[in-house]
Amino acid sequence: MPTSPSVRLAATDREAARELPAIGQGTWYLGEGLAPRRDEVRALQHGLAHGLTLIDTAEMYGDGGAEEVVGEALADRRDEAFLVSKVYPWNAGRDSAIAACEASLRRLGTDHLDLYLLHWPGSVPLAETLEAFERLREAGKIRRFGVSNFDVDEMAALTALPGGAACAVNQVLYHLGSRGIEHSLLPWQRAQGIPTMAYCPLAQAGSLRRDLLTHPEVTDIAAAHGITPAQLLLAWAIRPSNDKAGDVGRDVIAIPKATHLAHVEQNAAALTVKLDAESLARLDATFPAPRRKTRLDIV
């Protein structure tokens, strides 16, 4: 059994079921000169050493720059990571998705992705994208495929297509201040057994509560648990979906970005945080989930 909270990816016709850490590493804004490249590389490697083995990137991030940073971080240690990248919607055609994936692989310095996502819905027919993903799977260039920024109707349309039910995950914006997916999308995905990857789990974007990390209720609950507000947000995002013990019912993977080693360590330590029912109830009361369907938060 895993020693840290994990999320299970279902087996496919080619891949065994896979346990992933409930907190991974995001790379949005890496490779853009906002931090020294050596610090970005070191942070990713530090995350691997602390159990944050899922690394998420995209051809969009830094126009490929983030993938190059990830490739440098994974040099001679590719087998330590579960590697995720994403394709632009306009590159998701029958042949263009093959070329885009191969370009990502070159930047990443690897021969395969563990998971390849359509970054958001576009004008290319989903059936065509699924055909490309299947060709990539057959060639061994990707192990699984999924999507990002899909709402419930789009997920239903995807999974109704031939091969669409093999969708491994949907990556969407989700944090304590942006809970819209809890009304329709998250219950639907749970019924289908499709895990959720939560980007911007520290409220970096979306329908923001811009004072979320300094909100008195957040800081008070965090202090009571002896953790930082950021750790509280991460622990909340990956909380089990029911009252069963252990990892049963856990189906959200948070992917925060960090470039400072201390932040990486804090993110990893959030895996061990257990929020009690009273704390969860207080957060629900202060930041309630919507009672009706809302527009999907996308950035």
N, C-alpha and C positions, 0 to 999 in steps of 0.2 A: 504494500500500500504506500502511496506517496506520503512523505513526511510533512509536506507543506500543502496548503489548500490548492486544489487543482481543478481543472475543468476537462471533461472527457470529450474528445472528438470521436465520433462513431467510426467504426470500421467501414471501409469501402471494399469494392470488389478487388482492389489491388493492395490496399493498406490495412494493417491491423489498427484497432482502436488505439488512441494516443492520449496520454495524460499530459496536460500543459499547465504550467504555473498560472495561477489566477491573476498574477501581475506580471506583465512583460515590459518591454522597452519600446517606446515610440521614438521616431526620428524626424518628425516634422520640424523644419527649420535648421536641421543639421546640414553641413556642407554649404552654408551660405555666408560664411565669414563672421557670423555673430559670436562665435567663440573660437578659440584656437583649435585647429583640426586635431592636434595631438590630445587635447582635453576631451574632444568628442569621442575619439577612438578609445582613449583610456576609460572613459565612463561606460561605454558599451562593454568593454572587456571586464570591467569591475562588476557590472551587472551580471554577466555570465558567471563570474566567480561566486556571486551571491544568490544564484538560483533563478535569476530573471532570464531564462533561456529563450523566451520568445522575443524576437526582434521584428518590428513592423516598419516597413518603409514603403516607398512608391516612386515610380518614375517621375511623378510631379514634383516631389520634394527637392528643392534646389535644382530643378531641371536635371535630375540624375545625380546631383552632388551628394545627396544623402546616401544613395546606394553605394557610391564610391567610398564614403566614410565607413559604411557597414562592411564593405568588402575588405577594407584595410583592417578593420577590427577583427574580422573573422579569418584573416590569413593564417593558415596552418591550424585553425581550430573550428573549421566549418561544422564538424560533426557535433559540436557542443551546442549548436543553436537550432531552433525551429524558426526558419526564415520565411517571412511573409513580405510580398510586394504587391503593388497594385498597378493596373493598366488604365490609362485614360480612356474614357468612353469612345472617343473618336479613333482610338487605336485598337478597338475591340472587335474588328471585323474578322472574317474567316481567315484571311492571310495576314492582315496587319497586326493581329494579336500575337501571331507567331513571331513576327519580326520584333515587336515591342518586348516580348518576353525574352527573346535572345539578346536584345540590347541590355535589358536589365541584368541578365545573367553575366554578361561581359563586365558590366560595371561592378557587379557584386563578386566577381571572381569565383563563380561556382558553376556547376553543371546542372543544378536543379534548385527549384524553390519547393519548400514544404507546403506552401499555400499561396495561391495567386488569386487576387481579388479584382473584380470590376469596380473601379473607384466610385462611380455613381452611374445612375441610369442615363442612357444617351439615346441617340437616334439609330444606332446600329441594332437590328433585330436581335433579341436575346437568343433566339435559336441559332443565329450565326455565331454569336459569342460562345455559346455552349459547344458548338461544333469545334471551334478553335481550342477551347479548353480541353476537350476530349482528345484532340490530336496532340496537344502538349502532354497530356497524361500518358498517352500511348507511347510517346517518344521519351518518356522519363524525365521531361524537363520541369514538370510540376507534379507534386504528389496529390494535392487536393486543390479544389477551387472554391471560391465563395464570392460574396458581393459586399459592397459598402454603400451606405446612404440609401438603402432601399426601405421604403415604408411597407406597411402590411399588404396593401393591394399589389404592389410590385413583387413582393415575396411570393404571394399566392400565384401570380402570373408566371413567375420564374419556375416554381416547383411543379406547376402543371405541365410544363414542357418536357418532352423526352430528355431524360438525363438531368433535368433541373432539380430533382429531389436529392441529388448527390451534393447539393450546396452545403458546404461545411460550416460556414459562419456568415453572419451579417455584421459588419462593423459600422457602428453609428455613434453619434455624439450622445454621451450619457454622463450625467453627474448630478449631485444632490440638488443643484439649482436648475436642472433641466431634465425633468422626469416624464416628458411627454410619451416616451416609448412604453411606459408602464400601462397605459390605458388599453392599447390594442396590439401593438407590435410585439412587445415582450411576451404577453400571454400566448400569442399565436406561435411565436418561435418556440416557446417551451412546449406547446402541444405537439409541435413537429419535431422536437428534439434537436433544434438548431441553436447552438450557443451564440452568444452576443459578445463582440469585442467592443469595448467602450473607449472611444477616443476622447481626448480632452477631459479625463476624469477629475482633473483638479480645477475644473471650471475656467479653463483658459479661453473658451470660446462658446458661441451659441447664445441662447437667451440667458444672458448672464445675470447672476446676482453678483455684481462686481465687488461687493464687500463680503463674499461668501467665506473666504479664509479668515476674515477678521470679525465675522458675525459673533456677537456675544454668546449665543447658544452653542455655536460650533467650538469656539475657544474654551468655553466652560466644560463641555463634554470631553473635549480632547484633554484638557488639564486633568479631569477626573480619572481618565484612563492612563495618564502619564505619557501621552503621545502628542505629536504635532497636529495642527489642523489639517495639514495635507495628508497625514497618515489616516486621520479620521475619515476624510473623503474617500481615500482608497479602500479602506476597510468597509465603508458603507457600500461602495460600488460593487464589491465582490461578495457581499453578504449572501448566504444561502437563500434560496427562494422559498424554502419552507422550514418547518421546525425540526426536520430530521437531523440527527447528529452527524458530525464529520463533514465530508465533502458532498454527501448526497444532497442533491438539489442546488448545487453551486454550478452556475452556467454562464457567468459573466467574467470576461477577462479584461482587466484594465491595462491600458498601455500608456503610462505617463512617460514624458521625456525628461531626461536629466543630463546635465553636462558637468555637474559637480559631484565628486565622489561621495561627499556626505549625503547629498540628496539621493543618490543611488542606494546607499545603505539604508536610508530612512524608508525609501520605497520598498525595499526588500523586507525590512522589518515589519511593514504593514501587513504582510502575509500572516503574521502570527497574532494579529489583533482580533479579539473576539468582542463584538459589541453586544451588550446585554439588551434585553427587551425594553427596559426603561429608556435607555439611550436612543434606541431606534424609534420608540414612540415619541420622544421629545423632538427628534429630527423630523419625523413625519408631521407633527403638529406645526412645526415652524416652516417647513418646506414641503407642503402637501403635494401629492401626485394629483394631476388634473382629473376631474370627474367626467370629462368628455374628450373626444378625439381632438388632438391638436396637430398643427403642421409639424412635420419632422424637422428637427433642428439640424441644419447642415452648415458647415463652414468649409 
